[in-house]
């Protein structure tokens, strides 16, 4: 087994902090802070000769790499494919990679883990699936809710008030799940453990109540 790869999706630049489209970044940053990991430029990654438009935090126990692409969202796959090959050049499928990203089809704060599936129209996921030639990899989706009218404006408008509080809670929960997956590499175990917690645990209803049916 090679290095496990955890990808958080977002857009680069402080103007996008705590916008719905950047919750993937915030999940990785929360996890890194909790584990005492530091994000560094791509140049810190030894023996990597691919595109360097990303930040990364390296863990050695477990052996994992947390990555925030610094391309625009719709070019995320340009970074992910060479990193995946660096992490495990012999892998036939990217099973040791998980992508964390925002999802319009889930209510704000809802979380869902899946072993594979469609892109849901998410430009970052579309780029990754296109470049990898497969959608057979785990993903952790952070709900941001449907927009009233303009989807582009919705995903790029900074969260405030109760919406921000809900998103922060979801980010912390998602970081717990992502950390568990990095440790064990078992997406089924992770789904069983965390979907149960989100369904039954205390806290905001949006993070604990999950629809029973798979929706892609």
KOLZARO-310387 format. One line per 8 residues: number of its first residue (from 1); for each residue x, y, z of N, C-alpha, C, O. Coordinates in pm, whole numbers. Atoms other than C-alpha are relative to their C-alpha. Last residue first. Layout:
// KOLZARO-310387
NUM = X Y Z X Y Z X Y Z X Y Z | ...;
This chain:
// KOLZARO-310387
216 = -117 -46 75 -2598 1072 -647 -46 96 -108 36 147 -184 | 36 -96 104 -2855 999 -380 127 48 -65 213 105 2 | -115 -58 68 -2822 689 -166 -48 93 -109 -132 55 -192 | -26 44 136 -3136 636 40 124 69 -55 152 184 -23 | -40 140 3 -3141 667 416 37 -47 -141 118 -137 -156 | 96 81 73 -3142 1045 425 50 -143 -9 171 -166 -18 | -36 34 137 -2902 1172 691 -114 -75 -67 -175 -160 -3 | 110 64 69 -2984 1354 1013 36 -22 -145 55 73 -220;
208 = 22 136 -48 -2683 1420 1235 -110 -72 -77 -120 -194 -67 | -116 85 12 -2522 1723 1074 -29 -143 41 48 -233 8 | -49 7 138 -2841 1914 996 119 -93 -14 135 -154 -119 | 73 99 78 -3002 1833 1330 59 -19 -138 56 -130 -193 | 92 -57 97 -2736 2027 1518 -65 -107 -85 2 -201 -128 | -46 -110 83 -2579 1846 1806 -106 46 -97 -223 10 -84 | 49 -132 -38 -2619 1513 1978 50 106 -96 140 80 -177 | -76 -74 -101 -2556 1185 1799 -62 133 35 -154 178 -33;
200 = 51 16 -136 -2813 962 1630 66 91 103 13 108 212 | 143 26 -11 -2794 1004 1254 -50 15 143 -161 63 165 | 69 -117 53 -2452 1171 1239 -151 -17 8 -224 82 17 | -19 -114 -90 -2307 906 1470 -81 120 -48 -148 187 31 | 76 28 -122 -2456 620 1267 11 117 98 -89 157 158 | 141 -21 34 -2330 774 945 -87 -26 121 -186 44 143 | 34 -143 -3 -1994 801 1117 -141 29 -47 -202 124 2 | -23 -71 -126 -1930 444 1223 -56 141 -2 -123 183 92;
192 = 80 58 -107 -2088 258 935 12 80 129 -87 110 195 | 141 -29 25 -1946 490 670 -86 -50 115 -173 22 164 | 18 -142 -24 -1595 472 820 -147 40 -20 -202 116 60 | -5 -20 -146 -1604 96 840 -30 145 33 -104 175 127 | 123 61 -54 -1714 80 476 -7 17 151 -113 50 206 | 111 -92 20 -1441 330 377 -131 -57 53 -215 19 102 | 117 86 21 -1163 124 533 -123 89 -12 -178 135 88 | 14 27 143 -826 296 504 -120 -82 -37 -123 -143 -144;
184 = 37 139 26 -777 260 879 -11 -35 -148 4 -151 -185 | -60 94 -94 -594 574 990 -24 -144 -40 67 -227 -30 | -145 0 17 -669 792 689 66 -106 87 163 -170 46 | -30 67 126 -1035 687 703 151 -4 -26 203 -106 -71 | 23 143 -20 -1057 777 1070 34 -77 -127 97 -183 -122 | -111 52 -79 -901 1117 1002 -12 -149 24 88 -221 22 | -116 6 89 -1152 1184 725 121 -56 73 197 -134 16 | 19 112 91 -1437 1097 960 119 -16 -93 165 -128 -117;
176 = -6 125 -77 -1314 1325 1237 -10 -121 -92 67 -216 -79 | -141 23 -29 -1250 1603 983 20 -127 82 116 -200 60 | -60 57 120 -1608 1569 860 147 -31 21 198 -132 -28 | 47 139 13 -1741 1623 1211 65 -69 -120 106 -184 -111 | -61 76 -109 -1526 1936 1257 -40 -148 -8 44 -236 10 | -142 14 31 -1626 2071 915 70 -84 107 151 -171 74 | -13 105 100 -1993 2005 990 145 -26 -36 185 -141 -56 | 29 126 -67 -1974 2209 1309 18 -117 -97 74 -220 -62;
168 = -115 29 -86 -1804 2495 1124 -19 -134 72 76 -211 87 | -109 46 84 -2073 2482 853 122 -37 84 187 -138 56 | 35 133 48 -2354 2504 1108 113 -58 -84 147 -175 -70 | -9 90 -115 -2188 2799 1280 -29 -144 -41 40 -236 2 | -142 23 -28 -2134 2969 944 17 -96 117 102 -185 111 | -52 83 109 -2499 2926 850 147 -32 22 191 -145 -2 | 35 139 -27 -2607 3054 1191 53 -93 -109 89 -207 -81 | 106 30 -97 -2424 3382 1137 -22 -148 23 73 -224 37;
160 = 5 -83 -120 -2215 3416 822 -106 -54 95 -188 -138 58 | 97 41 -100 -2104 3214 521 9 90 123 117 132 163 | -53 39 -131 -1912 3395 249 -113 -31 97 -212 41 104 | 37 -101 -99 -2075 3398 -95 39 -46 140 4 -157 180 | -112 -92 -20 -1890 3188 -356 -31 114 97 49 206 113 | -118 74 -46 -2115 2879 -361 118 92 32 212 49 98 | 23 73 -124 -2436 3083 -372 128 -63 52 160 -52 171 | -5 -98 -109 -2316 3327 -638 -13 -70 135 54 -33 231;
152 = -137 -51 -7 -2237 3043 -877 14 99 115 113 97 189 | -87 97 -65 -2567 2869 -799 142 54 17 204 33 121 | -130 1 66 -2781 3176 -877 97 -92 73 145 -59 181 | 2 -20 145 -3147 3125 -786 136 -26 -62 150 -116 -145 | 131 -52 37 -3234 3029 -429 -12 16 -150 -112 -25 -209 | 13 -146 7 -2928 2812 -397 -142 42 -29 -221 -36 -83 | 28 -50 134 -2947 2449 -285 -13 152 2 -63 209 99 | 136 -40 32 -2782 2345 38 -15 57 -139 82 103 -199;
144 = 6 -147 -3 -2416 2345 141 -139 51 -36 -164 172 -33 | 115 -69 56 -2376 1979 230 7 150 14 48 203 118 | 45 -94 -103 -2029 1839 290 -113 84 -59 -91 161 -153 | 74 -115 51 -1954 1532 78 -54 83 117 -115 30 210 | 72 -49 -118 -1685 1280 169 -63 133 -42 7 229 -74 | 20 -144 -12 -1558 1081 -128 -81 32 125 -164 -47 170 | 84 -51 -108 -1414 736 -187 -10 152 -4 80 222 -51 | -82 -40 -113 -1275 637 -530 -92 60 106 -196 117 73;
136 = -5 105 -102 -1423 456 -828 100 38 110 205 -24 124 | 59 -61 -119 -1516 760 -1037 4 -96 118 -67 -77 216 | 82 86 -85 -1280 663 -1318 -61 83 112 -6 186 152 | 71 97 83 -1084 811 -1609 -83 -97 81 -119 -204 31 | -30 135 -46 -842 978 -1368 -62 -106 -90 -14 -219 -96 | -144 25 9 -837 1308 -1558 36 -141 43 127 -202 -14 | -44 -5 139 -1212 1315 -1623 147 -36 -14 185 -113 -103 | 50 121 66 -1299 1201 -1271 46 -5 -146 84 -111 -195;
128 = -72 117 -53 -1078 1471 -1122 -42 -127 -70 42 -205 -113 | -138 -5 46 -1211 1750 -1345 79 -123 46 154 -181 -32 | 1 31 143 -1572 1651 -1286 142 -1 -56 176 -87 -137 | 12 144 15 -1504 1644 -914 -3 -41 -146 53 -145 -183 | -123 62 -46 -1377 1999 -922 -2 -150 -14 96 -210 -59 | -105 -20 100 -1666 2115 -1139 133 -62 42 206 -115 -41 | -105 -77 -66 -1935 1963 -916 121 10 -92 175 -92 -135 | -19 -129 65 -2219 1851 -1144 107 87 61 126 201 19;
120 = 105 -93 -42 -2324 1576 -905 13 137 -63 -42 234 -11 | -60 -128 -38 -1988 1408 -973 -103 99 53 -67 197 117 | -8 -105 100 -2109 1051 -981 58 128 55 99 136 171 | 125 -63 44 -2035 770 -742 25 108 -103 137 128 -149 | -13 -41 139 -1771 591 -535 -130 68 -39 -222 77 42 | -121 62 56 -1708 463 -182 25 38 -145 137 23 -194 | 33 102 99 -1958 714 -35 130 -58 -57 229 14 -70 | -116 70 54 -1944 931 276 -49 -103 -100 -148 -172 -75;
112 = 20 135 54 -2222 1177 356 130 -52 -58 200 19 -130 | -123 67 44 -2245 1491 562 -33 -138 -53 -125 -205 -5 | 12 146 8 -2526 1739 624 126 -60 -62 191 2 -146 | -46 71 -119 -2418 2086 727 -14 -150 -5 48 -220 75 | -117 -57 -66 -2621 2281 473 33 -77 127 -51 -92 216 | 28 -120 -78 -2872 2049 310 127 47 70 217 -33 99 | 21 27 -142 -2728 1800 63 -27 131 72 34 233 40 | 115 90 -14 -2770 1832 -314 -25 -43 143 -124 -111 170;
104 = 126 -74 4 -2545 2140 -336 -122 -87 29 -226 -36 71 | 105 64 79 -2242 1939 -228 -131 78 10 -188 92 118 | 133 -52 -29 -1910 2072 -102 -103 -58 -95 -72 -92 -209 | 49 -113 79 -1594 1864 -129 -141 38 40 -211 -38 106 | 97 -70 -86 -1369 1609 38 -44 126 -73 38 207 -116 | 18 -140 35 -1190 1365 -196 -110 58 90 -217 0 104 | 132 -52 -33 -1056 1033 -67 -4 148 -35 91 221 -10 | 19 -144 11 -765 844 -221 -143 33 39 -238 -33 -4;
96 = -66 -64 -114 -642 497 -130 0 151 -14 92 218 32 | 77 32 -120 -897 334 -364 61 63 125 -8 80 225 | -38 -93 -107 -750 513 -665 -76 -25 130 -140 66 182 | 109 -91 -27 -775 210 -897 37 87 120 110 41 207 | 86 7 118 -500 5 -1060 -117 95 13 -163 151 -87 | 144 17 -25 -246 112 -797 -77 -2 -132 -55 82 -219 | 44 132 45 119 50 -888 -151 -22 17 -201 -130 -13 | -13 17 144 242 410 -879 -54 -132 -53 -73 -146 -173;
88 = 4 145 21 105 465 -527 5 -28 -151 -100 -42 -214 | 33 69 -124 155 811 -379 4 -151 -15 52 -222 74 | -114 -10 -92 337 954 -681 -26 -80 127 64 -146 178 | -106 86 53 71 825 -922 124 3 90 193 -98 104 | 44 137 -22 -199 982 -706 106 -98 -49 133 -198 18 | -20 30 -142 -7 1307 -700 -41 -143 32 26 -210 110 | -142 27 -27 19 1304 -1080 30 -28 147 120 -105 178 | -50 118 70 -361 1259 -1112 149 -24 24 185 -136 62;
80 = 30 125 -69 -463 1506 -840 60 -121 -70 116 -208 -3 | -89 24 -114 -289 1817 -972 -19 -140 56 78 -206 93 | -137 -16 51 -446 1838 -1317 104 -25 108 215 -70 79 | -54 128 45 -766 1695 -1168 142 8 -52 214 -91 -51 | -51 78 -113 -830 2016 -977 66 -129 -44 167 -171 14 | -125 61 44 -863 2222 -1297 60 -90 108 178 -125 100 | 25 84 117 -1232 2315 -1255 128 -56 -62 122 -121 -167 | 75 121 -29 -1170 2437 -900 -9 -92 -121 10 -213 -108;
72 = 142 -28 -16 -902 2686 -993 -74 -132 9 -22 -236 -34 | 58 -34 130 -556 2551 -933 -139 57 26 -186 56 140 | 4 -145 14 -426 2570 -580 -26 42 -144 -4 157 -182 | -40 -53 131 -505 2207 -502 -13 151 -3 -110 207 49 | 92 -103 47 -527 2144 -127 48 49 -136 146 123 -143 | -30 -86 114 -359 1817 -35 -113 98 -27 -230 59 -33 | 117 -87 10 -333 1606 280 30 107 -103 133 174 -93 | -28 -133 52 -73 1331 237 -132 74 -14 -222 29 -85;
64 = 108 -70 71 -82 1012 437 48 137 -46 142 194 9 | -67 -52 118 134 747 600 -105 63 -91 -180 -8 -158 | -17 89 115 -48 705 931 72 69 -115 87 191 -116 | 69 100 -81 172 782 1112 -143 47 26 -169 115 125 | -72 125 14 394 960 857 -62 -112 84 -27 -228 67 | 8 81 -121 171 1260 795 77 -129 -24 69 -186 -133 | -41 139 1 250 1521 533 -13 -62 138 29 -5 238 | -44 29 -136 62 1847 485 28 -149 7 -59 -230 -27;
56 = 16 134 -55 25 1975 129 50 -6 144 138 71 184 | -61 3 -132 -26 2291 -69 -22 -138 57 -119 -205 22 | 73 53 -116 -96 2277 -441 78 26 127 198 53 123 | 104 -96 -39 1 2414 -786 -86 -61 113 -205 -86 94 | -20 -38 -140 322 2215 -812 -102 103 49 -74 180 140 | 43 -139 -22 258 2022 -1133 1 33 149 -36 -49 233 | 120 -40 71 454 1694 -1139 -34 146 25 48 220 81 | -37 -84 113 815 1621 -1043 -121 43 -84 -106 84 -199;
48 = 121 -23 79 767 1482 -693 34 98 -112 79 209 -86 | 9 91 115 1088 1336 -553 -129 15 -79 -163 -74 -158 | -121 55 63 1051 1513 -219 -36 -93 -116 -134 -167 -112 | 25 142 26 737 1711 -141 116 -58 -79 135 -24 -196 | -44 78 -116 844 2043 15 -12 -150 -23 41 -229 55 | -144 24 10 823 2212 -327 54 -81 117 165 -133 110 | -25 125 71 444 2169 -311 148 -33 -10 184 -150 -21 | 9 -5 146 429 2446 -53 32 -135 -62 93 -221 1;
40 = -120 -57 60 371 2358 312 -17 7 -151 -106 -58 -205 | 5 -6 145 68 2284 527 123 74 -51 162 178 2 | -11 -131 61 161 2200 883 -11 -12 -151 50 -100 -212 | -64 1 132 48 1897 1080 0 140 -58 -92 219 -33 | -129 -66 -8 -23 1902 1455 78 -2 -130 201 -1 -129 | -107 99 0 -297 1640 1433 139 63 6 240 -8 4 | 22 96 -108 -577 1877 1533 115 -99 13 151 -139 123 | -22 -67 -128 -442 2154 1315 -12 -98 115 69 -98 208;
32 = -144 -25 -14 -417 1920 1016 31 68 132 127 30 200 | -67 127 -31 -772 1792 1064 149 22 22 207 -35 114 | 40 36 -136 -913 2146 1079 72 -127 43 126 -135 153 | -72 -90 -90 -713 2244 770 -34 -28 146 52 -20 233 | -140 41 -9 -835 1938 580 78 87 98 162 36 172 | -4 131 -64 -1200 2012 660 145 -45 17 184 -89 125 | 12 -20 -144 -1150 2380 579 0 -131 77 48 -137 190 | -123 -52 -58 -1018 2306 232 -8 5 152 85 -37 221;
24 = -98 108 10 -1320 2091 150 135 41 55 200 -37 125 | 9 81 -121 -1542 2369 283 92 -121 -5 135 -170 100 | -130 28 -59 -1416 2599 10 -5 -86 124 94 -95 196 | -84 75 93 -1717 2609 -224 135 -38 60 207 -119 1 | 40 140 10 -1946 2709 64 94 -84 -87 119 -201 -57 | 107 8 98 -1747 3029 126 -37 -147 -13 48 -233 13 | 134 20 -55 -1559 3019 451 -111 37 -100 -219 81 -61 | 13 65 -131 -1237 3156 302 -146 -1 46 -216 100 38;
16 = 92 114 7 -1279 3249 -66 -15 -73 133 -90 -171 141 | 135 -50 27 -1129 3599 -43 -104 -112 -7 -224 -86 -3 | 74 -28 -124 -826 3442 125 -141 51 -24 -225 39 64 | 13 -142 -30 -706 3294 -207 -86 26 122 -189 -39 139 | -110 -65 -73 -716 2955 -377 -29 148 26 -94 215 -54 | -68 -97 86 -1047 2788 -468 107 72 79 87 99 198 | 33 -139 -25 -1166 2474 -294 65 88 -105 127 39 -199 | 21 -88 114 -1139 2097 -288 -42 140 44 -115 158 141;
8 = 108 -93 -33 -981 1887 -14 -14 100 -113 85 157 -158 | 10 -122 80 -782 1585 -128 -117 84 50 -230 34 61 | 125 -68 -36 -676 1310 113 0 135 -71 84 221 -44 | 11 -136 52 -414 1075 -33 -137 56 35 -240 1 -4 | 139 -37 19 -305 758 142 -8 149 -32 65 231 23 | 47 -110 -85 62 681 84 -147 30 -28 -187 43 -144 | -74 -125 4 123 348 -85 -55 100 101 -131 65 192 | 83 -119 0 0 0 0 87 124 0 186 131 72;
